[in-house]
Amino acid sequence: MARRFHDYDESDVRVRRGRGSRPRTKDRPTHDDAEFGMVVTKDRGRWGVQLDSGTLVACMRARELKRTSIEVGDRVGVVGDTSGQKDTLARMVKREERSSVLRRTADDTDPYERIIVANAELMLIVVAAADPPPRTGFVERALVAAFDGGVTPIVCMTKSDIADPSEFIREIEDLNVAVYEVGIEEPIDALLARITGKVSALIGHSGVGKSTLVNRIVPDADRATGEVSGVGKGRHTSTQSVAFALAEGGWIIDTPGIRSFGLAHIAPEAIIDVFPELADVADACPRGCTHLGPPTDPECAWDTVEADSPLGRRVQAVRRLLTALYSNKEWELKQLDENR
């Protein structure tokens, strides 16, 4: 028999649960129980964090961090499963303020900055004396990035048994930058003493011996090494940044081989401020002076410095850095005009 309308009661009515059944709050958890550590690896949305307790945990970025950049070298707070056991995943909920940031752009016109490493104290610029030959432009650009990022640059010269690097080293030393010869037959005790207790980032073109140097500094790092191709270009053997703990304290961060080092994000004034003695002389320059010297700036006060003096050689070295930077800016303006 068919059921009549008046036979229905409230038990037949299905009420959908409202979305507001759970009280909402704007108060976020403080995560006072978070354990802190350093990011030592980064790969496709997963980060490896070495906790201060010594445990290595795999982590994801918590929702409250939103799109906060997390890079190798960052100090982060972690909650959740921090046991470090296989197939466990913790959450990064905090990132401490950075003490330094090494940045670059893909090229001189790229407006997007790429962070290489966070919180590094030293930048080890690895350069080969030959095979491939030293690229002064790359080193100068790396020095600019280090000065701008508040990181102390150090040049590590490899393969000095193949070619004499003395002239190249002399130019670098004019910038008051330390140079260590670290060829495979040369001891690295002095370099080890310099970087122990510090966070150091290694950068360099592929094929210059970067991974070989890492393996000498940290014997159990087991970084893959490669040969240089017949056209003088190295093959990429490091594909992501990885931090390795030093035996006596500190960290060494090996970064992938860099093909280009854009400086679109750096202002020329930032370089002059690194050298107080040159900044003092520049106070006598006319307004708007670029410090490039004649014919661009015939009244630059730097030209009053004796050319053969240590300060005079530094003027020439800094001018090479500024020339690279101003070339970047002119190239950017040219590209903007062409794209209008």
KEKE-3310 file (N, C-alpha, C; in steps of 0.2 Angstrom, whole numbers, plus 5000, padded with zeros to 4 digits):
npx = (5004:5003:5012:5004:5004:5003:5008:5022:5035:5046:5057:5059:5065:5081:5094:5107:5123:5129:5142:5148:5149:5160:5169:5177:5193:5204:5216:5232:5242:5256:5267:5276:5283:5291:5305:5322:5332:5344:5341:5347:5345:5336:5322:5311:5299:5301:5311:5326:5330:5342:5341:5345:5347:5354:5347:5341:5328:5314:5305:5290:5283:5273:5256:5254:5266:5264:5270:5282:5300:5310:5326:5342:5352:5344:5338:5326:5310:5303:5289:5278:5281:5296:5305:5314:5313:5311:5300:5293:5286:5289:5283:5288:5287:5291:5303:5318:5325:5336:5353:5361:5360:5363:5361:5356:5353:5346:5351:5357:5346:5335:5322:5319:5325:5335:5338:5353:5360:5356:5360:5374:5391:5403:5409:5415:5423:5426:5439:5447:5464:5466:5458:5443:5449:5452:5438:5437:5427:5416:5421:5422:5408:5403:5410:5404:5391:5393:5398:5387:5378:5382:5392:5407:5419:5430:5443:5446:5458:5460:5469:5482:5493:5493:5493:5500:5494:5497:5496:5482:5478:5484:5476:5464:5468:5470:5458:5457:5454:5455:5465:5466:5476:5471:5475:5475:5486:5490:5491:5476:5475:5476:5465:5455:5456:5452:5438:5432:5420:5412:5398:5399:5398:5400:5403:5404:5409:5404:5415:5427:5432:5425:5416:5426:5434:5425:5424:5437:5437:5426:5427:5418:5408:5406:5403:5399:5410:5416:5422:5430:5423:5427:5426:5430:5421:5413:5404:5389:5389:5384:5367:5359:5358:5367:5371:5385:5391:5406:5420:5426:5417:5405:5399:5398:5392:5388:5384:5375:5383:5385:5380:5378:5379:5369:5366:5356:5349:5356:5363:5375:5380:5381:5392:5403:5402:5407:5421:5428:5439:5439:5426:5428:5436:5428:5419:5423:5420:5411:5393:5383:5393:5399:5410:5418:5428:5439:5433:5420:5418:5427:5431:5432:5436:5444:5454:5464:5471:5487:5492:5500:5500:5494:5481:5478:5478:5467:5457:5456:5453:5440:5433:5432:5422:5412:5410:5405:5393:5387:5386:5376:5365:5363:5360:5348:5340:5340:5334:5321:5317:5316:5306:5295)
npy = (4994:5011:5024:5037:5056:5062:5053:5054:5060:5069:5061:5056:5066:5072:5080:5090:5092:5107:5118:5125:5118:5115:5125:5140:5148:5162:5161:5155:5140:5141:5133:5130:5118:5115:5107:5113:5114:5113:5115:5103:5097:5098:5094:5093:5097:5091:5092:5089:5089:5092:5090:5099:5089:5080:5071:5066:5071:5069:5082:5091:5107:5116:5122:5135:5141:5145:5151:5153:5154:5141:5136:5127:5127:5136:5139:5130:5127:5112:5101:5087:5070:5067:5057:5052:5040:5028:5032:5041:5058:5074:5091:5107:5122:5134:5147:5153:5170:5175:5176:5179:5179:5171:5176:5174:5178:5170:5175:5191:5199:5193:5195:5188:5182:5170:5160:5154:5149:5149:5158:5157:5159:5159:5160:5149:5150:5140:5138:5132:5131:5128:5119:5116:5133:5147:5158:5174:5183:5176:5174:5187:5191:5182:5186:5199:5195:5189:5199:5208:5199:5199:5189:5182:5180:5167:5161:5146:5138:5126:5112:5118:5112:5110:5123:5139:5149:5162:5175:5177:5175:5186:5196:5193:5194:5208:5213:5210:5197:5181:5168:5151:5137:5122:5110:5093:5087:5095:5101:5103:5109:5122:5128:5120:5124:5137:5136:5128:5126:5135:5140:5136:5139:5131:5136:5135:5132:5118:5104:5110:5104:5104:5094:5085:5092:5093:5080:5078:5087:5082:5066:5056:5060:5056:5062:5062:5062:5070:5070:5083:5088:5087:5099:5108:5110:5106:5092:5091:5085:5087:5089:5095:5105:5101:5099:5096:5089:5095:5087:5093:5102:5114:5117:5112:5117:5109:5115:5114:5114:5130:5138:5151:5167:5178:5196:5204:5209:5217:5232:5244:5253:5245:5238:5247:5251:5240:5242:5252:5261:5265:5270:5282:5290:5291:5301:5313:5314:5320:5323:5310:5302:5287:5280:5274:5279:5288:5287:5289:5295:5308:5315:5308:5304:5293:5292:5300:5292:5284:5274:5262:5258:5248:5252:5258:5248:5241:5249:5248:5234:5234:5243:5234:5225:5234:5238:5227:5226:5238:5236:5226:5233:5242:5233:5227:5239:5241:5229:5231:5242:5237:5228:5235)
npz = (5000:4996:5003:5012:5012:5025:5033:5034:5045:5056:5057:5045:5038:5032:5038:5032:5039:5045:5039:5049:5060:5068:5079:5074:5074:5074:5080:5079:5081:5093:5093:5102:5106:5096:5088:5083:5069:5055:5038:5027:5015:4999:4989:4977:4985:4997:5012:5020:5037:5048:5065:5080:5089:5083:5075:5059:5049:5038:5030:5027:5021:5032:5032:5038:5034:5022:5006:5010:5008:5009:5011:5008:5022:5030:5046:5054:5063:5069:5069:5074:5069:5073:5074:5064:5058:5045:5032:5039:5042:5045:5050:5045:5054:5057:5052:5056:5057:5043:5043:5032:5014:4999:4983:4966:4948:4934:4922:4916:4913:4919:4930:4941:4957:4962:4976:4982:4994:5011:5026:5025:5030:5023:5006:4995:4981:4968:4957:4942:4937:4924:4911:4914:4909:4920:4923:4923:4923:4928:4941:4946:4946:4955:4967:4968:4971:4983:4991:4991:4998:5011:5014:5016:5004:4997:4987:4979:4972:4960:4951:4949:4946:4933:4926:4928:4940:4945:4940:4939:4952:4958:4954:4960:4974:4975:4978:4991:4994:5000:4994:4991:4986:4981:4974:4969:4973:4983:5000:5011:5023:5028:5022:5028:5042:5041:5037:5047:5059:5053:5042:5026:5008:4993:4976:4959:4941:4932:4932:4937:4948:4960:4967:4969:4978:4989:4993:4998:5009:5017:5019:5019:5011:4998:4985:4968:4955:4939:4922:4912:4897:4879:4874:4883:4894:4909:4915:4923:4939:4952:4957:4966:4980:4994:5012:5021:5037:5045:5052:5063:5067:5060:5043:5026:5011:4996:4980:4965:4949:4941:4927:4923:4930:4935:4939:4940:4951:4959:4965:4960:4970:4981:4980:4982:4995:5002:5002:5012:5012:4998:4997:5005:4998:4987:4991:4987:4974:4959:4959:4955:4949:4942:4944:4935:4928:4916:4899:4904:4917:4919:4930:4941:4958:4961:4952:4957:4965:4967:4954:4955:4968:4982:4985:4973:4964:4969:4966:4952:4951:4958:4949:4938:4943:4944:4931:4925:4932:4928:4915:4915:4919:4908:4898:4903:4902:4888:4884:4889:4882:4869:4871:4872)
capx = (5000:5007:5012:5001:5008:5003:5011:5029:5036:5052:5062:5060:5069:5088:5097:5114:5127:5132:5149:5150:5148:5166:5171:5183:5197:5210:5222:5236:5246:5262:5272:5282:5287:5295:5312:5325:5338:5346:5340:5353:5344:5329:5321:5304:5294:5303:5317:5329:5332:5347:5339:5350:5348:5358:5342:5339:5321:5311:5299:5286:5282:5267:5252:5255:5272:5262:5275:5289:5305:5315:5332:5347:5356:5339:5336:5318:5307:5299:5284:5276:5285:5303:5310:5318:5313:5309:5293:5290:5286:5287:5281:5292:5282:5294:5309:5322:5328:5342:5359:5364:5357:5367:5356:5358:5347:5348:5355:5357:5339:5330:5320:5318:5330:5336:5342:5358:5360:5354:5364:5381:5396:5409:5407:5421:5422:5431:5441:5452:5469:5466:5454:5443:5453:5448:5434:5437:5420:5412:5423:5420:5401:5402:5412:5399:5385:5395:5398:5380:5374:5385:5396:5415:5421:5436:5444:5449:5461:5462:5473:5487:5499:5493:5495:5502:5488:5499:5493:5475:5478:5486:5470:5459:5471:5469:5451:5457:5450:5460:5465:5469:5478:5469:5475:5474:5493:5492:5487:5471:5475:5475:5458:5451:5457:5448:5431:5430:5416:5408:5394:5402:5394:5404:5400:5409:5407:5405:5422:5432:5434:5421:5415:5433:5436:5421:5426:5443:5435:5422:5429:5412:5403:5405:5400:5401:5415:5416:5428:5429:5422:5432:5426:5432:5415:5412:5398:5386:5389:5380:5361:5355:5362:5368:5375:5389:5394:5413:5422:5427:5411:5403:5395:5400:5386:5389:5379:5375:5387:5382:5382:5378:5378:5366:5367:5351:5346:5361:5364:5382:5382:5382:5399:5407:5401:5411:5427:5427:5444:5437:5420:5430:5439:5423:5416:5426:5418:5405:5387:5381:5399:5399:5417:5421:5434:5438:5430:5414:5418:5434:5432:5431:5441:5448:5459:5469:5475:5492:5490:5504:5499:5489:5474:5476:5476:5460:5453:5456:5449:5433:5431:5430:5416:5407:5409:5401:5386:5383:5384:5370:5359:5362:5357:5341:5336:5340:5329:5315:5315:5315:5300:5289)
capy = (5000:5017:5028:5044:5061:5064:5047:5056:5064:5072:5056:5055:5072:5072:5087:5091:5095:5113:5119:5129:5114:5116:5132:5142:5153:5165:5160:5150:5137:5144:5128:5130:5112:5114:5106:5116:5111:5116:5112:5100:5095:5101:5090:5092:5098:5088:5094:5085:5094:5089:5093:5100:5083:5075:5066:5068:5070:5072:5087:5095:5114:5117:5127:5142:5145:5147:5151:5155:5151:5137:5134:5123:5132:5139:5136:5129:5123:5106:5097:5080:5064:5069:5051:5051:5033:5027:5033:5046:5065:5080:5098:5113:5127:5141:5148:5159:5175:5173:5181:5181:5176:5171:5176:5176:5178:5166:5179:5198:5202:5189:5199:5184:5180:5163:5159:5148:5146:5154:5158:5155:5164:5159:5157:5146:5150:5135:5139:5128:5135:5125:5113:5122:5139:5152:5163:5180:5186:5172:5175:5194:5191:5178:5191:5204:5192:5188:5206:5210:5195:5199:5183:5182:5176:5164:5158:5140:5137:5119:5111:5123:5109:5110:5129:5144:5153:5167:5181:5177:5175:5192:5200:5192:5197:5215:5214:5208:5191:5175:5162:5144:5133:5116:5105:5086:5085:5100:5100:5108:5110:5129:5129:5117:5128:5143:5134:5124:5130:5140:5137:5138:5137:5130:5137:5135:5129:5111:5102:5113:5100:5106:5088:5082:5096:5091:5073:5079:5090:5077:5060:5051:5064:5052:5066:5060:5067:5069:5073:5088:5086:5089:5106:5112:5111:5101:5088:5091:5079:5088:5091:5098:5108:5096:5101:5090:5092:5095:5083:5097:5107:5118:5114:5113:5116:5109:5117:5112:5118:5135:5140:5158:5171:5185:5201:5209:5211:5221:5239:5246:5256:5240:5235:5252:5251:5235:5244:5259:5266:5268:5274:5288:5293:5293:5307:5319:5313:5324:5320:5305:5298:5280:5278:5270:5283:5291:5293:5290:5299:5310:5319:5303:5305:5287:5293:5303:5287:5281:5268:5256:5257:5243:5255:5260:5241:5239:5253:5244:5228:5236:5245:5228:5223:5239:5238:5221:5228:5243:5232:5222:5238:5244:5227:5227:5244:5239:5224:5234:5246:5232:5224:5240)
capz = (5000:4995:5010:5011:5014:5032:5037:5035:5051:5056:5056:5037:5035:5033:5039:5031:5044:5043:5039:5055:5066:5072:5080:5070:5077:5070:5084:5076:5087:5094:5092:5107:5107:5090:5088:5078:5066:5049:5032:5024:5008:4997:4983:4975:4990:5003:5014:5025:5042:5054:5071:5084:5093:5079:5071:5052:5048:5032:5032:5022:5023:5035:5029:5040:5031:5015:5001:5013:5005:5013:5007:5012:5026:5034:5052:5055:5068:5066:5074:5072:5070:5073:5076:5059:5056:5038:5030:5043:5039:5050:5047:5046:5055:5058:5049:5059:5052:5040:5044:5025:5008:4993:4977:4959:4943:4929:4918:4918:4912:4923:4936:4947:4960:4965:4982:4982:5000:5016:5032:5024:5032:5018:5000:4992:4974:4966:4950:4940:4933:4917:4909:4910:4911:4924:4919:4927:4923:4933:4948:4948:4947:4962:4972:4969:4975:4990:4995:4992:5002:5017:5015:5015:4998:4997:4981:4980:4965:4958:4945:4948:4943:4925:4923:4933:4941:4949:4938:4941:4960:4960:4952:4965:4980:4975:4981:4998:4995:5001:4989:4993:4981:4983:4969:4971:4976:4988:5007:5012:5030:5029:5021:5034:5048:5039:5037:5053:5064:5049:5036:5019:5002:4987:4970:4953:4935:4932:4929:4940:4954:4966:4970:4972:4984:4994:4995:5002:5015:5020:5016:5018:5007:4992:4980:4962:4951:4932:4918:4907:4890:4874:4872:4889:4898:4914:4915:4930:4944:4958:4954:4971:4986:5000:5017:5025:5043:5046:5058:5069:5068:5054:5038:5019:5007:4989:4976:4958:4945:4939:4920:4923:4937:4934:4944:4939:4957:4963:4964:4960:4976:4986:4980:4984:5002:5004:5003:5016:5010:4992:4998:5008:4992:4982:4994:4983:4967:4958:4960:4949:4947:4942:4946:4930:4926:4909:4897:4907:4922:4919:4936:4947:4963:4962:4948:4961:4969:4964:4951:4957:4975:4983:4984:4966:4961:4971:4962:4945:4952:4959:4943:4934:4945:4942:4924:4924:4935:4924:4908:4916:4919:4902:4895:4905:4899:4881:4883:4891:4876:4864:4872:4873)
cpx = (5004:5006:5009:5006:5008:5006:5019:5029:5043:5058:5063:5064:5076:5091:5104:5118:5130:5139:5152:5149:5154:5168:5177:5187:5202:5216:5226:5240:5253:5268:5278:5286:5291:5302:5316:5331:5339:5344:5346:5351:5337:5328:5314:5299:5295:5310:5320:5332:5336:5345:5346:5352:5353:5353:5341:5332:5319:5305:5296:5285:5274:5263:5253:5261:5270:5267:5281:5295:5309:5320:5337:5351:5351:5339:5328:5316:5302:5295:5282:5280:5292:5308:5315:5318:5310:5302:5289:5291:5284:5285:5286:5286:5285:5301:5312:5324:5335:5347:5362:5360:5361:5362:5360:5352:5350:5352:5354:5351:5334:5328:5319:5324:5330:5341:5347:5358:5359:5359:5372:5386:5402:5406:5414:5420:5428:5432:5447:5457:5469:5461:5448:5447:5448:5444:5433:5431:5416:5414:5421:5413:5400:5404:5407:5393:5387:5395:5391:5376:5377:5389:5403:5417:5429:5437:5448:5452:5463:5466:5479:5493:5499:5495:5496:5497:5490:5496:5485:5474:5479:5480:5465:5462:5470:5462:5451:5453:5456:5459:5469:5470:5476:5469:5476:5481:5494:5488:5482:5470:5473:5467:5453:5451:5452:5441:5428:5426:5411:5403:5397:5398:5399:5400:5406:5405:5408:5412:5428:5435:5431:5419:5421:5435:5432:5423:5433:5442:5431:5423:5423:5407:5401:5401:5403:5405:5414:5422:5425:5428:5427:5432:5427:5426:5414:5405:5395:5386:5385:5373:5357:5360:5362:5373:5378:5392:5402:5415:5423:5422:5411:5400:5398:5394:5388:5383:5380:5380:5383:5384:5382:5376:5375:5366:5362:5348:5350:5363:5372:5385:5384:5389:5404:5407:5405:5418:5427:5432:5442:5431:5422:5433:5433:5418:5417:5423:5412:5399:5385:5387:5398:5405:5420:5427:5433:5437:5423:5413:5425:5436:5432:5437:5446:5454:5465:5473:5481:5491:5493:5504:5494:5482:5472:5475:5469:5455:5451:5451:5441:5430:5429:5423:5410:5405:5404:5394:5383:5382:5377:5364:5358:5358:5350:5337:5335:5334:5322:5312:5313:5308:5294:5285)
cpy = (5006:5021:5035:5049:5062:5058:5049:5060:5066:5067:5054:5061:5071:5079:5087:5095:5102:5114:5122:5125:5114:5123:5134:5148:5156:5164:5154:5147:5140:5139:5128:5124:5110:5112:5110:5113:5115:5112:5109:5098:5097:5097:5089:5092:5094:5091:5090:5090:5090:5093:5094:5094:5078:5071:5070:5066:5073:5076:5089:5102:5114:5123:5134:5145:5147:5146:5153:5151:5147:5134:5130:5129:5136:5135:5136:5126:5118:5103:5091:5075:5066:5063:5050:5044:5033:5028:5038:5053:5070:5086:5103:5119:5134:5141:5154:5164:5174:5179:5183:5177:5177:5171:5176:5176:5173:5169:5187:5202:5198:5193:5195:5181:5173:5163:5153:5145:5151:5153:5156:5161:5165:5157:5155:5145:5146:5137:5135:5133:5133:5120:5112:5128:5143:5157:5169:5183:5183:5174:5182:5194:5187:5182:5196:5201:5191:5194:5208:5206:5195:5192:5184:5178:5173:5160:5152:5138:5129:5118:5116:5119:5108:5117:5134:5149:5160:5174:5182:5178:5182:5197:5200:5195:5205:5217:5212:5202:5185:5170:5156:5140:5126:5110:5098:5084:5090:5099:5105:5110:5117:5131:5126:5121:5134:5141:5131:5129:5135:5136:5140:5135:5136:5131:5136:5132:5122:5109:5105:5110:5101:5100:5085:5085:5094:5085:5073:5082:5086:5070:5055:5054:5060:5056:5063:5065:5065:5072:5079:5086:5089:5096:5111:5113:5105:5098:5089:5085:5080:5091:5095:5100:5103:5099:5095:5093:5090:5091:5087:5103:5112:5114:5116:5112:5115:5110:5114:5116:5124:5137:5147:5161:5178:5189:5206:5212:5216:5228:5241:5249:5251:5237:5240:5252:5245:5237:5251:5264:5269:5272:5281:5293:5296:5299:5313:5319:5318:5320:5316:5301:5291:5277:5273:5273:5285:5285:5294:5295:5302:5314:5314:5304:5299:5288:5297:5299:5285:5275:5262:5255:5252:5246:5256:5253:5239:5243:5250:5238:5229:5239:5240:5226:5228:5239:5232:5223:5233:5240:5229:5227:5241:5239:5227:5233:5243:5234:5227:5238:5242:5229:5228:5240)
cpz = (5000:5002:5008:5014:5021:5036:5038:5041:5051:5055:5049:5034:5037:5032:5037:5036:5041:5043:5045:5061:5071:5073:5077:5074:5073:5074:5081:5082:5087:5092:5096:5108:5101:5091:5082:5075:5059:5043:5028:5017:5006:4990:4982:4981:4996:5005:5020:5030:5047:5060:5075:5089:5089:5074:5064:5051:5041:5034:5026:5025:5026:5032:5031:5037:5024:5010:5004:5010:5010:5009:5011:5016:5031:5041:5053:5061:5066:5071:5071:5073:5068:5074:5070:5056:5048:5037:5034:5040:5044:5046:5049:5048:5057:5054:5053:5054:5050:5042:5037:5020:5002:4987:4971:4954:4938:4924:4920:4917:4916:4929:4942:4950:4962:4971:4982:4988:5005:5022:5031:5027:5027:5012:4997:4985:4971:4958:4948:4936:4926:4917:4914:4913:4915:4921:4924:4928:4928:4940:4950:4950:4954:4967:4973:4973:4982:4994:4996:4997:5009:5019:5013:5009:4999:4990:4982:4973:4964:4952:4944:4946:4936:4922:4929:4934:4945:4947:4940:4948:4962:4959:4958:4972:4980:4978:4988:4999:4995:4996:4991:4987:4984:4978:4972:4975:4982:4994:5007:5019:5032:5028:5026:5040:5047:5040:5043:5057:5060:5045:5030:5013:4997:4981:4965:4947:4936:4929:4933:4946:4960:4970:4973:4978:4990:4997:4999:5009:5020:5017:5014:5014:5001:4987:4973:4958:4944:4929:4914:4900:4885:4872:4878:4894:4903:4913:4922:4934:4950:4955:4959:4976:4991:5005:5020:5031:5043:5052:5064:5070:5062:5049:5031:5015:4999:4985:4969:4954:4941:4932:4920:4929:4936:4940:4943:4946:4962:4961:4964:4966:4981:4986:4983:4992:5005:5006:5006:5013:5003:4993:5001:5002:4987:4985:4990:4976:4966:4958:4954:4946:4947:4944:4941:4927:4919:4904:4900:4912:4923:4925:4942:4951:4963:4957:4951:4965:4964:4961:4953:4964:4976:4983:4977:4962:4963:4967:4955:4946:4954:4953:4938:4936:4943:4935:4922:4926:4930:4917:4909:4916:4912:4897:4896:4902:4892:4880:4884:4885:4870:4865:4873:4866)
residu = (MET:ALA:ARG:ARG:PHE:HIS:ASP:TYR:ASP:GLU:SER:ASP:VAL:ARG:VAL:ARG:ARG:GLY:ARG:GLY:SER:ARG:PRO:ARG:THR:LYS:ASP:ARG:PRO:THR:HIS:ASP:ASP:ALA:GLU:PHE:GLY:MET:VAL:VAL:THR:LYS:ASP:ARG:GLY:ARG:TRP:GLY:VAL:GLN:LEU:ASP:SER:GLY:THR:LEU:VAL:ALA:CYS:MET:ARG:ALA:ARG:GLU:LEU:LYS:ARG:THR:SER:ILE:GLU:VAL:GLY:ASP:ARG:VAL:GLY:VAL:VAL:GLY:ASP:THR:SER:GLY:GLN:LYS:ASP:THR:LEU:ALA:ARG:MET:VAL:LYS:ARG:GLU:GLU:ARG:SER:SER:VAL:LEU:ARG:ARG:THR:ALA:ASP:ASP:THR:ASP:PRO:TYR:GLU:ARG:ILE:ILE:VAL:ALA:ASN:ALA:GLU:LEU:MET:LEU:ILE:VAL:VAL:ALA:ALA:ALA:ASP:PRO:PRO:PRO:ARG:THR:GLY:PHE:VAL:GLU:ARG:ALA:LEU:VAL:ALA:ALA:PHE:ASP:GLY:GLY:VAL:THR:PRO:ILE:VAL:CYS:MET:THR:LYS:SER:ASP:ILE:ALA:ASP:PRO:SER:GLU:PHE:ILE:ARG:GLU:ILE:GLU:ASP:LEU:ASN:VAL:ALA:VAL:TYR:GLU:VAL:GLY:ILE:GLU:GLU:PRO:ILE:ASP:ALA:LEU:LEU:ALA:ARG:ILE:THR:GLY:LYS:VAL:SER:ALA:LEU:ILE:GLY:HIS:SER:GLY:VAL:GLY:LYS:SER:THR:LEU:VAL:ASN:ARG:ILE:VAL:PRO:ASP:ALA:ASP:ARG:ALA:THR:GLY:GLU:VAL:SER:GLY:VAL:GLY:LYS:GLY:ARG:HIS:THR:SER:THR:GLN:SER:VAL:ALA:PHE:ALA:LEU:ALA:GLU:GLY:GLY:TRP:ILE:ILE:ASP:THR:PRO:GLY:ILE:ARG:SER:PHE:GLY:LEU:ALA:HIS:ILE:ALA:PRO:GLU:ALA:ILE:ILE:ASP:VAL:PHE:PRO:GLU:LEU:ALA:ASP:VAL:ALA:ASP:ALA:CYS:PRO:ARG:GLY:CYS:THR:HIS:LEU:GLY:PRO:PRO:THR:ASP:PRO:GLU:CYS:ALA:TRP:ASP:THR:VAL:GLU:ALA:ASP:SER:PRO:LEU:GLY:ARG:ARG:VAL:GLN:ALA:VAL:ARG:ARG:LEU:LEU:THR:ALA:LEU:TYR:SER:ASN:LYS:GLU:TRP:GLU:LEU:LYS:GLN:LEU:ASP:GLU:ASN:ARG)
# end
